[in-house]
Amino acid sequence: MHHKLYLSLNGYSLRCLLSIFFISLLFGAFRADAQRRKDPWSTYGGGGNGSSAESGYAIAVNVDYDAPAGILANTFNPAPAFNIGVLHYLGNFTFNATIGYHVYNPKQAVFTYDDGAGGTGVASYDKYDVIAVYAGAVYNVQLAGTTRFYIGLNWGIYGTHYSYAATDQFSSNSIDLNEEQLYFAPKLGFNFILSGNISLGLEAKYNFFTPEGNSDTNPDVGTYYKSYAAGLMLTYKL
């Protein structure tokens, strides 16, 4: 099945900004790698002065347990979500540019329903695919030792695809829908230095996403979907 992500003019500026931000972080990360410090964590915690000030770049990989909520929770199961991104540390702030992917599988792929006239119909759901492209920022608060707490926000785009079909004695209908959805998510977490260039994070997010477009042609426009996500993030400091 071909998964085309339809791009609307309304999201053009946002996509450009995300692309520029992502490329800038990648370029900066490679420059940082070429000029890396002997101790890549030497500025972590402000060099031991109790601050959360930081500088430099890192590569981050995280795996989440993503559980759909609200409307989606009635139909789809939780799923693992995989993300990879570039981090840029700037003072007490950390910025990220990230891409990710996850798939919600239906709780019941095929089921029957009452058609209201003494008969039954058959309905089926396909999986719900999500390709995520987003940026983010957090504010860091230094805790004891090499541990810090952070809180912030992600924003960007979800490219989603799902299909649905139903047939009974009165009608047959089907939907095969590719959507570009605006995405944002408040997040918080903890980060711990393990050794050398490696740190481990624990992060939780509350994801919101809503379809772009015109409600005259897409009845889903104006609907907010949501999910809860929590997981581990492994970071390699450049």
Buried (B, 14 or more C-beta within 10 A) or exposed (E): EEEEBEEBEEBEEBBEEBEEBBEBBBEBBEEBBEEBEEEBBEBBBBEEEEBBBBEBBBBBBBBBBBBBBEEBBEBBBBBEBBBEBBBBBEEBBBBBBBBBBBBBEBEEEEEEEEBEEEEEBEBBBBBBBBBBBBBBBBBBEBBEEBEBBBEBBBBBBBBBBBBBBBBBEEEEEEEEEBBBBBBBBEBBBBBBBEEEBBBEBBBBBBBBBBBBBEEEEBEBBEBEBBBBBBBBBBBBBB
